[in-house]
Structures are given as C-alpha cells and as structure tokens.
Amino acid sequence: MSAPSKSIAVLGGGISGLTCALRLAQEGHRVTLMEGSEQLGGLGTFFEHDGRTFEKFYHCMLPSDGPLLRVLETLGIRDEVYWKPTTFAYAHEGRFFPLNTAVDLLKFAPLRFIDRIRVGITGLYGRLVSDKGLDQITTVKWLTRLSGDRAFAKFWRPMLEAKFGDRHHDVPALWFWTRFNREKGESKGECKGYIKGGYKHITDTFARVLQALGSEIRLNTTVQSVDLDDDGRTVVTTDAGRESFDQIVITLPTPQVEKIVGPAMRREMPPLDTTTDYQGVINCLLFLKKPLTTHYWLATPGSEHPFDGVVETSTLTDTADRGQRHVVYLTKYLHRDDERFSVGDECIRAYWIPALQELFPQLQDSDIEATHIFRASFVEPIYKLNQMKLRPPEELVTGKVYLANTAQVYPVVTSWNGSVTQAERTLAAMGVGVSAPVTATADTAVGSRTAELKLTKPRASAQPLRPAVAKA
Ligand SMILES: Cc1cc2nc3c(=O)[nH]c(=O)nc-3n(C[C@H](O)[C@H](O)[C@H](O)COP(=O)(O)OP(=O)(O)OC[C@H]3O[C@@H](n4cnc5c(N)ncnc54)[C@H](O)[C@@H]3O)c2cc1C
C-alpha cells in the first residue's frame, strides 16, 4: 500500500521533473510542478514552424533507452515511437567518410592504415573491457594508450573537443567508455527512434496524464528560493509568494540549484559539488527544400568548421512530422562565457551558413526555407577525474528535499533516458517505485493525436544534394 498522500513540489519541467511528477502522482501524492519557462520539456523543448512543432535541439531515442521507453509505455504512447537505421559520417578536407562498419574504418583515408587498425581494436577492447578504474584515468590517456598518439590527435581528440572544447583534458575514460557502449551497443547496427508528433507529443501527454491524476502544472513560474521554515517545513518562493510543501524534488542543473538554496536548508544539506561546471550549446536549425546527405550525423570536427556536427534529423523523421522540408541542425558545444553565446543570431548565421555552403556547394540560398538559432547554457557537466565521488546525493535534506538532475547522470551520457534513470534513483530514495501504465488517460491522448496526423499525406522526398567531393 502507498504511503499517506503528501504535498510535493517538483521544480523544473524537463524530462527529470516530468518523470518524478508522474511517478509521485501515480502514488497518490498531490504534486505541483513548477517550470520557469512557458513550456514543458526542458532541453527537449520545441517551437512552432508552419503549423508543426520541431525540437529546438535535435533529439532522438536509442533502442537501449529502456527506462525512457517504459515511461512512454506508462503514458500509453510507446507504440508511437518509430525506428530507422541511421548512419554516421566524418568530414575531412571536403570528403565525407561513412564510419558505420569495420570495412568503413578500414577505408578511412584520414588515418594511416595501421592507425585504422588501432582505432578498430580500441573499439573492440572498449566493448569487452570492464569499466573498473576508468573514473581515475583520463580519456586522453586511455585512448592515446590504446590508439596511439597519431590516431588520438587526428581522430579522437577532435571528437572530445567537439563536446568539451578546451576542457576535454580531464574527462574520465569512464564517460567515454559509457558513451561508446551506449551508441554502438546495438548488434544489428545503428538505429534511432523518434515519436509521431515529435517530443511535444510526449510533453503534451505528460501534461494530460498529470492533470488527470490531479497534479497542478504551473508554467512561467520561476523558483526564487527553496528553504526550511521555523517549523522545519519546506518552503518554495516564487513571484506569487511563499508556499509550504511536505517535500520538494529539485531537477535544475546544479549551478541553478546553488542559486535558490536558502540559508536554513543549506545548513541541513551536504555541500554540493560546485567545481563541476557545465558546457552549453548553440544549435542553428535549417529547414531545407532538399536533403544534404543520407547521414543522420556528419561529424565536422576541426577548426575549419565553425560547428562540430551536421545533424540531419529528417533522415530519421517521417514526413508526417516535418512536411516535405528537410531538417538540419548545425551544432556547437560551448561554454556560456564564450562570446558566441552573446553575439546576435545574425552573426552566427553570417558565419555558419556560408561554412555549410562550402561543405555543400550545391546548397543555394534559395534552398533554405528558414533558419533558427537556439542556445542552452547548462547541457553537459564538464567531468573531471574521480567524478563518481562528486555526484550529488539524491537526498539533500532527510525526508524533505530531493535532487534529480543532470549532474547525477554520470557516467551515463546526459539524455532523456539518463534523466529518467536518475529520476527513478531519486524516487527510490523517496520510497517510490515504478508504477503500472495509466492506460485509460493515455488512450485519449493517443486517439486525438492520431486523428491530427491523418491530415498529412507524405510525398516522395527530393534527391540529396551531393557533397563538395564525392563521398569515400
Ligand atoms: C543539442 C542537444 C542535443 C541533445 N540530443 C539528445 C538526444 O538525441 N537524445 C536524448 O535523449 N537527449 C538529448 N539531449 C540531452 C537531453 O535533452 C537532456 O539530457 C535532458 O533533457 C535533461 O533533462 P532534465 O529535465 O534533467 O534537465 P532540463 O531539460 O535542463 O530541465 C530543467 C528545467 O528546469 C527549468 N528551470 C531552471 N531553473 C528554474 C527555476 N529557477 N524555476 C523553475 N524552473 C527552472 C528549466 O527551464 C528546464 O525546463 C540533447 C541535449 C542538447 C542540448
């Protein structure tokens, strides 16, 4: 039997907050979800273009995302996830090298033959070896030892820099090992998933189910502080004033948690690790009339490109979800102090779009339907050696204040699945397990969405634009 119903505030409406709110509401608690922005979804949030919604930052699922898929099952929308084989390629001096099979690696001309073999062995070894001790050794050292200096400098370092910039030196090998095993863990080749109606469909369904379970969702509600009152009750302060709850679950990134913790609460909780900073990201989204490549991901590491990857999500998404347009994200991970974070969108466009046209000379201005720039400051913690010891605890104040955030996801790669997994760890610390599906409510949501989708008839897609030089 569940514990007596409590009033619980969940702070943050990203996937962590939504998962916590859902499971707590299923247990019969009175949940109030507070989200600072005008939308749910956090980093998986969306915007509207020409009657459809698109993610501000590219998002997809992997078949190994079990905990996330279970949440979608609870919401009754798991069957709406569709899967497609996807491919990866590497841009080097104007040529695109597919890198999906052992044969692709053997043909990977940017590396000497011996280095290709060493990179291949690194991959095999990485899959077979245990993760023991990898939190205490840097990725730089681990990969250099396995692949050699040349292959590290030419192949692995640009990939690491693409995520962590000049702060990649201390990232533990454990992070890399986990990432490597997550993305290449499928025996039948790379395959990615997306959901009919996009990620907005997931957050809309969460909202409907939460409301049906009696929860309250407050958007545009920025939490200014969390603290304990004189009676030891938890208090949340927003523009609307102070409010008491039995318990609080915080899902904000740690630097934002630090800003809202009040003095009484700070005295009761263990100090949070403030030495781990976060990496941010800029995405430039292009809606195109023609596809660029057949690859989901084209890595463009190296200083000649202002972005580190060209992510063509329309190689995965159905026309029902994007119309006839093709959707490409140019992505660059950066620290929020970098000046590119504060320059105007026009400056980014003026630099990035000609650089894309250099990679794809056939891409004409007239092929571009629209472009949008999005920035996020707190995406991936910048990990250091012994990061496991720096993970914040799930319980901040005994029995009262709990944490489920991206700083705890390590060593798993930050993702919706990683956040759901962490949310479930935090819920376990609160004594809450994973509950059964709430089928009746979700069926209603599924029905209305299906009707909407039937209005769009897919047409045959246009021919891909050819790269500057024929692909390898
Ligand atoms: C470019 C990019 C690509 C990605 N690709 C993928 C992918 O393909 N697949 C995948 O699974 N994941 C992907 N991710 C990662 C994924 O989006 C995140 O790991 C996940 O969304 C984190 O969820 P969260 O709820 O923990 O945090 P967040 O999404 O950061 O949510 C925190 C929420 O708290 C709110 N908040 C902050 N401060 C306050 C306050 N004071 N008061 C109230 N609310 C507040 C924020 O507005 C936000 O909504 C990607 C992320 C980015 C940026």
PDBQT file of the ligand as one rigid body, heavy atoms in Angstrom, charges set to zero:
ROOT
HETATM    1  C1  LIG A 501      21.848  19.868 -28.573  1.00  0.00    +0.000 C 
HETATM    2  C2  LIG A 501      21.287  18.786 -27.695  1.00  0.00    +0.000 A 
HETATM    3  C3  LIG A 501      21.023  17.538 -28.232  1.00  0.00    +0.000 A 
HETATM    4  C4  LIG A 501      20.537  16.506 -27.427  1.00  0.00    +0.000 A 
HETATM    5  N1  LIG A 501      20.235  15.319 -28.018  1.00  0.00    +0.000 NA
HETATM    6  C5  LIG A 501      19.634  14.369 -27.278  1.00  0.00    +0.000 A 
HETATM    7  C6  LIG A 501      19.160  13.182 -27.906  1.00  0.00    +0.000 A 
HETATM    8  O1  LIG A 501      19.291  12.990 -29.121  1.00  0.00    +0.000 OA
HETATM    9  N2  LIG A 501      18.554  12.257 -27.116  1.00  0.00    +0.000 N 
HETATM   10  C7  LIG A 501      18.388  12.428 -25.758  1.00  0.00    +0.000 A 
HETATM   11  O2  LIG A 501      17.794  11.567 -25.110  1.00  0.00    +0.000 OA
HETATM   12  N3  LIG A 501      18.847  13.539 -25.149  1.00  0.00    +0.000 NA
HETATM   13  C8  LIG A 501      19.454  14.512 -25.865  1.00  0.00    +0.000 A 
HETATM   14  N4  LIG A 501      19.889  15.658 -25.254  1.00  0.00    +0.000 N 
HETATM   15  C9  LIG A 501      20.002  15.716 -23.781  1.00  0.00    +0.000 C 
HETATM   16  C10 LIG A 501      18.689  15.924 -23.072  1.00  0.00    +0.000 C 
HETATM   17  O3  LIG A 501      17.936  16.942 -23.664  1.00  0.00    +0.000 OA
HETATM   18  C11 LIG A 501      18.957  16.300 -21.600  1.00  0.00    +0.000 C 
HETATM   19  O4  LIG A 501      19.880  15.426 -21.038  1.00  0.00    +0.000 OA
HETATM   20  C12 LIG A 501      17.671  16.248 -20.785  1.00  0.00    +0.000 C 
HETATM   21  O5  LIG A 501      16.668  16.981 -21.441  1.00  0.00    +0.000 OA
HETATM   22  C13 LIG A 501      17.889  16.819 -19.389  1.00  0.00    +0.000 C 
HETATM   23  O6  LIG A 501      16.634  16.864 -18.757  1.00  0.00    +0.000 OA
HETATM   24  P1  LIG A 501      16.416  17.482 -17.306  1.00  0.00    +0.000 P 
HETATM   25  O7  LIG A 501      14.982  17.505 -17.024  1.00  0.00    +0.000 OA
HETATM   26  O8  LIG A 501      17.303  16.768 -16.342  1.00  0.00    +0.000 OA
HETATM   27  O9  LIG A 501      17.013  18.952 -17.396  1.00  0.00    +0.000 OA
HETATM   28  P2  LIG A 501      16.483  20.172 -18.258  1.00  0.00    +0.000 P 
HETATM   29  O10 LIG A 501      15.942  19.700 -19.536  1.00  0.00    +0.000 OA
HETATM   30  O11 LIG A 501      17.605  21.150 -18.277  1.00  0.00    +0.000 OA
HETATM   31  O12 LIG A 501      15.262  20.745 -17.404  1.00  0.00    +0.000 OA
HETATM   32  C14 LIG A 501      15.427  21.615 -16.328  1.00  0.00    +0.000 C 
HETATM   33  C15 LIG A 501      14.189  22.509 -16.291  1.00  0.00    +0.000 C 
HETATM   34  O13 LIG A 501      14.263  23.357 -15.152  1.00  0.00    +0.000 OA
HETATM   35  C16 LIG A 501      13.754  24.630 -15.521  1.00  0.00    +0.000 C 
HETATM   36  N5  LIG A 501      14.270  25.622 -14.577  1.00  0.00    +0.000 N 
HETATM   37  C17 LIG A 501      15.549  26.078 -14.442  1.00  0.00    +0.000 A 
HETATM   38  N6  LIG A 501      15.630  26.967 -13.447  1.00  0.00    +0.000 NA
HETATM   39  C18 LIG A 501      14.374  27.080 -12.919  1.00  0.00    +0.000 A 
HETATM   40  C19 LIG A 501      13.818  27.819 -11.846  1.00  0.00    +0.000 A 
HETATM   41  N7  LIG A 501      14.560  28.633 -11.085  1.00  0.00    +0.000 N 
HETATM   42  N8  LIG A 501      12.491  27.692 -11.599  1.00  0.00    +0.000 NA
HETATM   43  C20 LIG A 501      11.720  26.856 -12.333  1.00  0.00    +0.000 A 
HETATM   44  N9  LIG A 501      12.196  26.116 -13.363  1.00  0.00    +0.000 NA
HETATM   45  C21 LIG A 501      13.511  26.228 -13.635  1.00  0.00    +0.000 A 
HETATM   46  C22 LIG A 501      14.262  24.823 -16.926  1.00  0.00    +0.000 C 
HETATM   47  O14 LIG A 501      13.514  25.812 -17.623  1.00  0.00    +0.000 OA
HETATM   48  C23 LIG A 501      14.085  23.428 -17.504  1.00  0.00    +0.000 C 
HETATM   49  O15 LIG A 501      12.825  23.261 -18.108  1.00  0.00    +0.000 OA
HETATM   50  C24 LIG A 501      20.333  16.725 -26.037  1.00  0.00    +0.000 A 
HETATM   51  C25 LIG A 501      20.556  17.992 -25.500  1.00  0.00    +0.000 A 
HETATM   52  C26 LIG A 501      21.012  19.021 -26.314  1.00  0.00    +0.000 A 
HETATM   53  C27 LIG A 501      21.186  20.389 -25.740  1.00  0.00    +0.000 C 
ENDROOT
TORSDOF 0
